[in-house]
Amino acid sequence: MQKEGAKWPEESKKLASELHSQLRLGHENWHQLKSNPDRRAAELVAGGLVQLLSEGKPSDIQAMLEQGIRWLNREIKDPGCPHR
């Protein structure tokens, strides 16, 4: 149930965080997924949503969403592993 005057539904931040956690590239799947533009875009869009629901800075949210769009449009590619 949403609190009186709440900006977002009560569970929305938790659900967005769980989604981002599922989509996030981590140590265990970085090399497998780092070049997948759709996966990278999804991770960034989900991160932007978490920031929005957490009242993050609009410029940070916009930067994440724009980066996600650039991945979707295939305008950027993975620069490669810094250790190689």
Beta strands, then each sheet from edge to edge (+ up, - down):
end
